[in-house]
């Protein structure tokens, strides 16, 4: 395979702000177009073919990098109110786990997370999905609720959830089509988030 695959083109123009622009690859915006999948598969096959001689080197480099990464780890605890918040990673699991430990009255950070409450396990969130990305996670100031959002498609559009931290269950109401980030009001009664317009830019 000597030549890389070439994306097909078709006539298309866009009129924006009084300017007409040719966009022969506009068809690629449609993720359901079978030509797009065929193109990506051809590009992947081409890449595999032209880099086949590097397979041994890639395996060596990956092994060296992995040997230097501490897969099971715990972040430095951060105090907020009566809780210490941490993020945990575990060997063999792709995503972090968000936990908190109640302060024992000494004001000193905990040693480890043996008594931790799991707030959000991103590995559980990702189960059954080819792609998973948490966009934001924030505990309400009173410590009773977790607002968190997730994207399972890869288009950077998130679904916002509210979790009752007393029960660990998510509430039924959700908000679709949110952007990155979220924040709580000081009295824990409001969650602030942004939505996106047709061009996927935050607008409200």
C-alpha positions, 0 to 999 in steps of 0.5 A, a space after each residue: 500500500 503506497 498511496 494514502 486514501 483520499 477523502 472523496 469530495 462533492 460540491 457544497 457551498 456555505 453562505 456565512 455573513 455575506 461570504 460564500 465559501 466552497 466546502 467540498 468535504 462538508 459531507 463529513 459532518 454526517 457521522 452516519 454517512 457510510 463513506 466516512 466510516 469507510 474512509 477512516 477504516 482505510 486510513 487506519 489500514 494505511 497507517 498500520 501498513 506503513 508503520 508495521 516495521 515499527 511494531 517491535 519498537 512501539 511494544 518496547 516503548 509502551 512497556 517501558 512507559 507502563 513500567 514507570 507509571 504507578 497505576 494504583 495511586 491516590 491524589 493528595 487530599 483536599 479539605 472542603 468543609 467536614 470532608 477530605 476529597 481525593 481521586 483514586 486510580 487502580 491498576 487495570 482500570 482506565 478511569 479515576 474514582 472520586 472519593 471522600 473521607 470524613 474528617 476525624 476531628 483532628 483537621 489532619 488529612 487521612 492516611 489512605 482511603 480505607 473509610 472513603 465514600 465513593 462519590 463517582 466511579 468513572 469506570 462504572 459510568 463507562 460500562 457498556 459504552 465505547 467512549 466515556 468522558 466526564 465533563 465535570 463533577 462538583 459536590 454541593 456546598 452542603 455536601 449532600 449532592 453531586 452534580 456530574 456530567 458525561 459524554 458517551 458519544 465523543 462530540 463533547 456534548 454532556 448530559 448533566 446528572 444529580 446524585 444524592 450522596 446519602 443514597 448514592 442514587 442519581 435523581 431521575 431528572 437530567 439535562 441534555 446538551 450541556 457544555 464543559 463545567 458546572 458550579 453550585 450556588 452557595 446555598 446548594 439550591 442551584 446548579 449552573 451550567 452552559 448550553 451550546 448553540 448549533 455551532 456547538 459553542 457555549 451560548 447560555 
